[in-house]
Amino acid sequence: MRIRGEPLNLIVRQVLLTAAGTDSDQDICFRVFNHIRGQGNTVLFPDIIVALDDARDNKSETALAHRRVTRLAETSRRLHAEQQAAERAPRLHYIWWGPVPQSGLEGITAMATHVGAAVAIHFWCKAEHATAFAEALPQVKVCGLDAGMNHALLPHNGFEQLAPVVDWLTSKRAFSAVKDVLMLYLLYQIGGHYLDTTTAPMSEMVRSKYKGVRFDTASVVTPMHEFTSATLGIKFAGIGMGRDFYVGSNPWSSETHPSRKVLMTPSVDFWAAWAKQGNAIARASLEAYLEYATELKLKAPDKLDTNKRDAVIGDLITLAVQKGMLKEVLEGRKQGKEVYDLLLAEMWPVSALDERDFETLKANFTLPQLGVMKWHKGTWRNNPK
């Protein structure tokens, strides 16, 4: 320990040289303490005891105890700093609900190469496929969810209907629906960014054209930690100004309730999202999704066996997130326009590489704020079953 350039051990040795044979350790410690205070400095008595022990080349119980306490305190401070750093570090989630495919993971590999160690990339899959995915994706952390939708990185799953809903959707091979509900689950449970697997870093040429940034840079500043108390702390990719939400509509019927008040929500897509851990909208959306999916299973399970399945899957996530976004309006705590304006400001605006295809969702989209690009061409949207 150094006292304004003067080592504590040196001060103790100097005091020992002038100490009388009858001076006790307490006397010596007080002389050291007063010497240091006389120089306008401060020191803790346990530190003086350790320095005195070192000067005599002893190993007294008092000094050893202080060393143990100091080590514990330093370890605690280090672990706390590491935890804070982990919470601040960008976290990116991908989901794939099935065995390792022949292709389709290129975007994840490109992102892992692109960001290096700057971003913690978590790839979520069934526990039974985790080993195979770990071999296919050595650059990312593969996280296998067990049958109860639990994993060591997550708080315990407290959503009773989640595992049954995922199991049922899996039996219907509605893997994109599983992806949607797990996206909400992960955003609520652990927070961070979510991207579809058909998403990759923008090329330098595209980034230059759309004034895009790198994901690892963007995710630290926007939108990770600079929210004010007025914002809702969740983002999706915005694809339009607004969309009607009829309270009471459901994903197994085309009927709405025009007699009820029609509410407006931002028009969003669900290939890019972000939320803080414990976000209220993510939780409300997840709860709505589980409610809708459970009722669909009971009342119209065959809807996922028809040529309407993609529309039903789209309705499930759209209606669930709409209900989640309007939670405070539906509970009477805020006005619809107030929440709509706030949510619209929170959305990430996207750009289509081919504006002619924008409305049909056949285009490749860019999200310059995150420096990523999403492709729809060749996906299920353009290949109805």
Secondary structure, DSSP 8 states (H G I E B T S, - for coil): -EETTEEHHHHHHHHHHH--TT--HHHHHHHHHHHHHHTT----HHHHHHHHHHHTT---HHHHHHHHHHHHHHHHHHHHHHHHHHHHS-EEEEE--SS--SSS-HHHHHHHHHHGGGSEEEEEEEGGGHHHHHHH-TTSEEEEE-TTS--TTS-----TTHHHHHHHHHHTT-HHHHHHHHHHHHHHHT-EEEE-TTEEE--HHHHHHTT---HHHHHHHSSSS---TTS-SEEEEEEEEEEEEETT--TT-----TTS-EEEEEEEEEEEEEE-TT-HHHHHHHHHHHHHHHHHHHH-GGGGGSTTHHHHHHHHHHHHHHHHHTHHHHTTSS-HHHHHHHHHHHSEE-EESSGGGTTTT-SEEEETTTTEEEE-TTSGGGS--
